Amino acid sequence: MLKPDEEIRILMPRVLADEARALARRYDVTLGSIIRKAVTDFIRTHDCTTPGRSAGSGPRAASSAMSEQELEELRSSVSAAVSGATSWASLRDRLAALNLEMFPKGGGLALRTMDTQKEICKASEAGFGYSQLIRRFGEGLPGHPHHWLVERILGEDLIED
């Protein structure tokens, strides 16, 4: 968890402030944690950056910001690679042909360029979440540290004799 080191004063309509305070009480957290979570979720959804990095230093830094068109092209390329893949190895090879690779990040996957190792975005933002790929290939990404995810995701589908 990042240590807060900057104070920001926020003005908002009283009804919104009251709802935020009620939410904080309901979940037994501070109002600040509610606001930090909301900002973090917004950044993850709209900017493909990670907490702790300014918007100008993340994978979509100003000089290399991905436009919606570039993101759609990435999604299309990743979709084609996944569509033709029959295993993690074949997906790795198909992505390598595009100078891309998936790697474990947190409980999921992210995409980066192979030559510069520059992170592009989460795999789910490119259209394929880790759980979806686990189901497709029937196993987790080799070397992914969260083995329990595979058991949880595939466990429902396993039939024992």
N, C-alpha and C positions, 0 to 999 in steps of 0.2 A: 504494500500500500504506500502510495506517495504521501510524504509529509507535507501538509499545507504550509506554505511559506509566503503567501500573499493574501492580503485581505481585500475583498471586493464588496462594495456596498451595492445591493440590488434593490431597485424600486419596482414594485409590482402591485397590481390591484389587490385590495384587501381580501376579496373573496378567494383569489388564487393563493395568497399568503396563508389564509386560514386553512385551505385545503392541504397545502404543503405541510403545515404544522400538524394537522390531523393525521396525515400519512406518516409523518415521522413518529408520532406517538403510537400509532397502530403497529408499526414495525420496530418500535423501541430503538430508534436511531436518532441522530441529530438532524436538524434541519439542513445543516451544511452537508451532511453525507447524502441527503436526498438530492440536493442541488448538484453536488459533484457527480453523482451517478447519472443524473439527467444530462449533464453536459458531456460526460464520457460517452454515454450511449448515443448522443447526437453526433459527436465526432466520429465514432465508429461507423455509424450509419451513413454519414454524408461525406466523410473526408478520407476514409481508409488510412487514418493515422492511428497511432497507439497512444494511450495515456502517457503523459510525461514528456511528450515531444510537442513542440509548438507546431501549429499548422504549416509553417514554412519549412519544417525540418523533416516531415514525414515522407512516406513513399511518394506522395504526390506534391512534392515541394514546388514552389512557384515556377521555377524554370523548367520543371519536367511534369507539370500537372497533367493528369489524364483528362481529356475531354470526355464527354458522354459518348462520343463517336468512338474514341479509342477504347473505352471500357467495353462498348458493344462489340468491337472487333476482337478484343481479348476474350470476351465471353464466347464468341463464335468459334475462335480458334481452340479454346479449351474444350468446348462442347464437341467439336469434331474429333479432338484427341481422345476424349473420354468415350465417345460413341464407337470408335474403332478399337478401343482397348479391351482386352479380355483378361488382363491381370495388372497388378501394380507394375510389373516389369515392362509390360507393353505400353502402359500409360507413361512411364518414365521415358521410354524411348521416343514415343510420339511427342511428348512435351520437349524433349531434348532437341528434336528437329526444329522446334520453334524457339530455341534458346531459353526455354523455361524449365523450371523444376518446382515440384511441390515439396515442402518440408514441414515437419511437425512444428506447431506453434501453439502453445497452451494446450487446450483440449481438442484442437482442430488442426487445420493445415493452412499454409500460406503459400503464395507463389512468389518466386524471385527469378531474376535473370540468371542464367548459368555463368555468363562471362564476367559480370560485375558483382554478382551475388546481391544485387539491389532488390530489396523487397518491393513487390508491386502492390499486393493486396491479399486479403484472406481468400482462400479458395472458394468459400461460400459466396463472396462478392463476385466471383467469376462464374458463379452458377452451380457450384458443386460443393456441398458441405461434406465434412468427413464422414458423417453417418450415412449419407447417401452413397458414398464411394465404398464404404465397408459393406453395405448391403449388395452393391453391384459385384464386388470382387469376392465376397464371402470371407473376407479376412481384413485385418487392419494393415496399415502401411508398415512394411518391415522397418523396425527400428523406432516406431512411434512409442514414446514413453508411457502412454496411457492405455495399457492393455485391457483394463477393466471396461473401457468403452466398447470394445469389440464384444465382450461377453454380454454387456447390457443390451447392445443393439441386436446382436444375432441370437442371444439367448432365448428370446421369444419364439424364434423360428426353428430352433433346434428340436428335433423329434428323437427321443431316446427309445430304443427297443427294450 
